[in-house]
Amino acid sequence: MKKAVIVLFTDFEEIEAISTIDVLRRGGVKVTVASLTDELAVTGAHGITCFADVIAIPEGDFDALIIPGGPGVLRLRGDKALAKIIQNAYDEGKLIGAICAAPILLHDLGILEKHHHTCHFSMAAELKEARTYESVVSDGNVITGCGPGAGIKFGLAILEFLNNVALVREVAHGMMSDF
């Protein structure tokens, strides 16, 4: 069984996190929700409180690391521990998923120099090579999404990376979503 970690932090984008968690769990991926705060209860950008499974990212014990966007991403830019986990996971060939504003964290590490990517239009000034006209971009072990409206498609792209197209089509069909 494939394993994914999705991180929550204060002011994360709720739709991006929840839709990705939902799609992956429908596809049989063991998803661990990790809080980057000192609490399991984490409040997102729109006042919705979600509960993580663990505090801190379980290092090494996952196939994919997924970071939702939201205004809280900008406060993560100086988080050296998170940067190290992202870099190590990337170097080990694990999938790194980042949506909305979160690709900026990959940019800061130089990861996006090697990959086509998208992001929320509000980040385009810093991510000048971003394909903001694409909702989801998959390139090697990096998958990026443009924002909340791309949440399900983003989750399906991650599921495809972790499993296979037939399973993704089955999950998408059950959700009445395009793939």
N, C-alpha and C positions, 0 to 999 in steps of 0.2 A: 504494500500500500504506500502510495506517495504521500509525502508530508509537506505541508506549507505552513509558514508563519506569516500572519498579518499583524502589523503593529498598529496600535492606537495611541494617540497622544492628544493632549488638550487642543481643541479646535480642529480635529480631523474632519474630513468630509464624510458624513455618515453614509450617504448613498453608495459611494465608491467602496467603502469597507464592507458594508452589509451585503451588497449585491455580489461582490467577489466571494465572500465567505459562503453565501448561499449557493452560488453556482458550483463552487469547488466541492462543497459537501454533497450536493446532488450527484456529483460525478465520482463520489467515493474517495475523495482526497481527505486525509486526516488534517484538519485545519486547527492550528493552535493560535489563539488570539492573545497577543502579548502586549501588555501595557508598558508604555515608556514613562509612565508617571509612577508615583509611589502607591497608587491605589488600583484595585481591580476595576472600579467604576470610573469610566473616562467619559467626559462630556465633549461632544463634537461641536462643530461650528454653528449648528442650528439648534442647540439646546437639548439634543437627544443624548441621553446617557446610555452607554453600552457597557457591558461587563466583559472584561478580558478573562482568559483562563489562567494566565500567569502574569507575574510582574517580571519584566525583563525578557529579552529574546533568548530562548534556549539555544545556545551556540552549537552550531554544527549538526544539530539533529533535525534537518529539514532539507527538502529538495528545492523549495522556492521560498524567497523572501519577498513579501509584498508590502508596499508602502502606499497608503491612500494619500490623497492631497488634502487641501484645505489650508486656511491661513496659518494654522499651527506649524506647517512645514518650515516656514521661514525661521522659526525658533529652533529648529533641529539642525540648522546649517553648521553650527559650531559644536555639535555633539560628537566628540572624538570617539567615544565608545561605539556609537551607532555607525559612524564612518568606517571604523575598523571592521565591524561585523559585515557591513555591505561589501567592502573591498574584499574581505576574505571569502565571502560567499561567491562573489563574482569570479575571483581567481580560481576557485574550486570548480567552476563551471555550473554552479547552481543558477537557477532562474532568478532574475531580479525583475520584479514588476513594480512600476511606479506610474502613478496616474495623476493628472491635474498639475499641481505645483510640485509634486514629489520628484519628477525628473531632475529638478535643480540639484538635488542631493547627489545624483549620479554625475551630473555635470561638474560639480565641485571636486569630484574624485577623478575626473578625466575619463570616465567610462563612456560617456556619450560621444567622445571624439571618434570612437571605433564603431558606432552604431547609429543607424537611422532611428529617429525618434519623433514623438509628438509631445505636446504638453498643452496646458490651458493657455489660451491666448494672452492672458495677463503676464505670462512668463516669457513671452516671445522676444522681448527686448534683450534678455540675458541668454536665451536659448535660440540664437539666431538661425541655426540650422534645423530647427524643429519644423516638422510637417504639421502645422496646426490645422491644416485642412483635412487631415486624416484622423479618424476617431481612435484607432488603435494601430500601433506599429509594432510588429514582431521582427526582431533582427538578432539572430543567434540566441544567446541566453538572456536577452534584454527585451522586455515587453513594456511599452509605454501606452498610456491612454490620455485623451485630451481633457476629460472632465466628467462630471456626474452623469451626463447623458450617455456616456460610453461604458458605464459600469458593468452591464451584463456582457457586452461584447468583449470587454477587457477580461472578465472572468472566464469567458469561453476560450479566449486565446491562451490564457494560462492553463486551462484544463487540457487544451489540445497539446501544448508543450509537454505536460506531465503524463498524458495518456495517449489517446488516439482520436482520429477524426470521427470514427463511427460512434464512439461514446459521446463526443461533443455534439454530434447531430442528434443523438437520442436525448440528451439533456436539453438542448435548444428546442427540440420539438415539444417536449413535455412542458417547457416554459412558454411555448408559443412565441419563440424568439427567432429571429433570422440568424443564420450562420452561413 
